[in-house]
């Protein structure tokens, strides 16, 4: 089983997740995101965690398993914390103001 895919996704208390068939909608303080789950991958909720499961060990299912888990996790993080990018400048002679 995929190491990425089998890890549960923890849902913070300020984030609402609704699963309607193949569509997963994640809403939080920073907005709302939705995803159409590909292939035969299923997403189910157990209390405050989400589990992404695959039906078999075919190559396509294995590939979509980890991808779907990563996408749903990024959605939860995005609506809760937001996205940020840090720039690390390494070297001598660069002037940067924080």
C-alpha positions as CSV (number, residue, x, y, z in Angstrom):
1,X,0.0,0.0,0.0
2,X,1.2,3.5,-0.7
3,X,2.9,5.1,2.2
4,X,1.4,8.5,1.3
5,X,-2.0,7.1,0.6
6,X,-2.5,5.2,3.8
7,X,-1.7,8.1,6.1
8,X,-4.9,9.5,7.7
9,X,-5.7,13.2,7.2
10,X,-6.5,15.0,10.4
11,X,-9.3,17.6,10.1
12,X,-9.1,20.6,12.4
13,X,-12.2,21.6,14.3
14,X,-12.6,24.8,12.2
15,X,-12.7,22.9,8.9
16,X,-15.9,21.4,7.5
17,X,-15.6,18.4,5.1
18,X,-18.6,17.1,3.1
19,X,-18.4,14.0,0.9
20,X,-21.1,13.7,-1.6
21,X,-20.5,10.7,-3.9
22,X,-17.2,11.4,-5.8
23,X,-17.1,15.1,-4.8
24,X,-15.2,16.3,-1.7
25,X,-15.9,19.8,-0.5
26,X,-13.6,21.4,2.2
27,X,-14.6,24.7,3.8
28,X,-12.7,26.7,6.4
29,X,-11.9,30.2,7.6
30,X,-9.9,30.9,4.5
31,X,-12.4,29.8,1.9
32,X,-13.8,26.7,0.3
33,X,-12.3,24.1,-2.1
34,X,-13.7,21.1,-3.9
35,X,-12.3,18.1,-5.7
36,X,-13.8,15.4,-7.9
37,X,-12.2,12.2,-6.8
38,X,-10.6,10.3,-9.8
39,X,-11.0,6.6,-10.7
40,X,-12.3,4.2,-8.1
41,X,-10.7,5.9,-5.2
42,X,-12.9,6.5,-2.2
43,X,-12.7,9.0,0.6
44,X,-14.5,8.4,3.9
45,X,-14.6,10.2,7.2
46,X,-14.1,8.7,10.6
47,X,-14.7,11.3,13.4
48,X,-12.0,14.0,12.8
49,X,-9.9,12.1,10.2
50,X,-10.3,11.4,6.5
51,X,-9.2,8.1,5.0
52,X,-8.4,7.6,1.3
53,X,-8.8,4.0,0.0
54,X,-8.3,2.2,-3.2
55,X,-10.1,-0.9,-4.4
56,X,-7.2,-3.0,-5.8
57,X,-3.4,-3.0,-6.4
58,X,-3.5,-2.1,-10.1
59,X,-0.9,0.4,-11.2
60,X,-3.5,3.1,-12.0
61,X,-5.2,2.7,-8.6
62,X,-1.8,2.9,-6.7
63,X,-0.9,6.1,-8.6
64,X,-4.3,7.8,-7.9
65,X,-4.3,6.7,-4.2
66,X,-1.3,8.8,-3.1
67,X,-2.2,11.7,-5.5
68,X,-5.8,11.9,-4.1
69,X,-4.6,11.8,-0.5
70,X,-2.1,14.6,-1.2
71,X,-4.7,16.8,-2.9
72,X,-7.2,16.4,-0.1
73,X,-4.6,17.1,2.5
74,X,-3.5,20.2,0.7
75,X,-7.1,21.4,0.5
76,X,-7.5,21.0,4.3
77,X,-4.2,22.8,5.0
78,X,-5.1,25.6,2.5
79,X,-8.5,26.4,4.0
80,X,-7.2,26.2,7.5
81,X,-3.7,27.8,7.4
82,X,-3.4,29.2,3.9
83,X,-0.5,28.7,1.6
84,X,2.9,30.4,1.9
85,X,6.3,30.2,0.3
86,X,9.6,31.0,2.0
87,X,12.6,32.3,0.1
88,X,16.0,31.4,1.6
89,X,18.8,33.5,0.2
90,X,22.2,31.8,0.5
91,X,25.4,33.7,-0.5
92,X,27.4,36.8,0.1
93,X,26.5,40.2,-1.5
94,X,22.7,39.8,-1.7
95,X,20.7,42.6,-0.1
96,X,17.2,41.6,1.0
97,X,14.8,43.3,3.4
98,X,12.4,41.2,5.3
